[in-house]
Amino acid sequence: MKQVIIYTDGSSRGNPGPGGYGIILEWDGHKRELSEGFIQTTNNRMELLAVIVSLESLKRTPMDVVIYSDSKYVVDSVEKKWVFEWEKKSFKKKKNSDLWKRFLKVYRNHNVNFHWIKGHNHHPENERCDFIAVKASNNHNLLVDKGYIENE
């Protein structure tokens, strides 16, 4: 089984406000960066979307995946198994249910391990993900985060 290491970060200027995500994927000596920006969103949505997009970008299944994120929201929700309890209750009264459902669909295709890293702590890949997430949020051609609008 192939292994990929993923670093993710999400950002929003204002909460809600313009936002973006940044991703670094590393495998077999290769490196790829992904990012996208949105007109109106939240930091938590961008943190979660970064993880989702990174997993959706994997071409093979299953893969061993190690994800480094500075989001306690994302890491704790999975590692402490909260998201699976939310799923059993059909995500009633849970924010970002659209993204959590999307996450679970792709998460189950791989063997995923999460590692929380402290943000803004001079971790090179985390700093790079933050940089490209903020840069994406400043683009002129920002996307609409339909899930955010529908949940408001």
VENVEN-V560670 format. One record per residue. RES is the residue in one small letter. OMEGA is omega in degrees with one decimal (999 if undefined). NEAR is the number of other C-alpha atoms within 10 Angstrom. Layout:
{{RES,OMEGA,NEAR} {RES,OMEGA,NEAR}}
This chain:
{{m,178.9,10} {k,176.8,11} {q,174.6,15} {v,175.6,19} {i,-175.3,17} {i,173.1,24} {y,-178.3,25} {t,170.8,33} {d,176.1,33} {g,-176.0,32} {s,167.2,30} {s,177.8,26} {r,-167.4,16} {g,-177.3,12} {n,20.2,13} {p,177.8,15} {g,174.6,16} {p,-177.6,25} {g,178.5,32} {g,175.0,35} {y,176.0,32} {g,-176.0,33} {i,168.2,27} {i,174.6,23} {l,177.8,22} {e,177.0,16} {w,175.2,13} {d,179.3,9} {g,178.4,5} {h,177.1,8} {k,178.9,12} {r,177.0,10} {e,176.7,16} {l,175.6,18} {s,176.6,22} {e,-179.8,25} {g,-176.7,29} {f,-176.2,24} {i,-175.0,19} {q,-176.7,22} {t,176.3,25} {t,178.5,22} {n,-179.1,22} {n,177.5,21} {r,-179.1,26} {m,176.2,26} {e,-179.5,27} {l,179.6,24} {l,177.5,25} {a,178.7,29} {v,-179.2,25} {i,-177.6,20} {v,179.3,20} {s,178.9,21} {l,178.3,23} {e,-178.0,16} {s,-179.0,11} {l,-173.4,16} {k,-178.2,8} {r,173.4,11} {t,-10.7,14} {p,175.0,16} {m,169.5,17} {d,-174.7,16} {v,172.5,22} {v,-178.4,18} {i,174.8,21} {y,-178.0,22} {s,175.5,27} {d,-178.3,21} {s,173.6,21} {k,179.0,16} {y,-177.9,13} {v,-174.0,20} {v,-179.1,21} {d,-179.8,15} {s,179.8,16} {v,-174.7,17} {e,178.5,14} {k,173.5,10} {k,178.2,11} {w,-175.0,11} {v,179.9,21} {f,173.9,15} {e,177.0,12} {w,-179.6,17} {e,179.5,15} {k,-179.8,9} {k,178.3,11} {s,176.2,12} {f,179.2,17} {k,178.0,10} {k,176.8,9} {k,175.8,14} {k,174.9,14} {n,-178.1,17} {s,177.8,18} {d,-179.3,16} {l,178.6,17} {w,177.3,23} {k,177.9,16} {r,178.0,15} {f,-176.4,19} {l,179.4,15} {k,-177.4,12} {v,179.0,18} {y,-176.1,19} {r,176.8,11} {n,-172.4,16} {h,172.5,15} {n,-170.2,14} {v,173.3,18} {n,179.3,14} {f,172.1,16} {h,176.4,16} {w,173.5,15} {i,-179.7,16} {k,179.5,14} {g,177.1,14} {h,-177.0,11} {n,176.7,10} {h,172.1,10} {h,-170.7,11} {p,-177.8,10} {e,177.7,17} {n,177.8,23} {e,178.8,18} {r,178.2,19} {c,177.4,25} {d,-179.1,23} {f,-176.7,16} {i,175.2,24} {a,179.1,28} {v,178.4,24} {k,179.0,18} {a,-179.1,23} {s,179.6,27} {n,179.8,19} {n,179.1,16} {h,-177.6,10} {n,-179.0,12} {l,178.5,17} {l,174.6,16} {v,175.2,14} {d,-174.3,18} {k,179.4,12} {g,177.9,14} {y,-178.4,17} {i,-178.8,10} {e,-178.2,8} {n,-178.0,11} {e,999,6}}
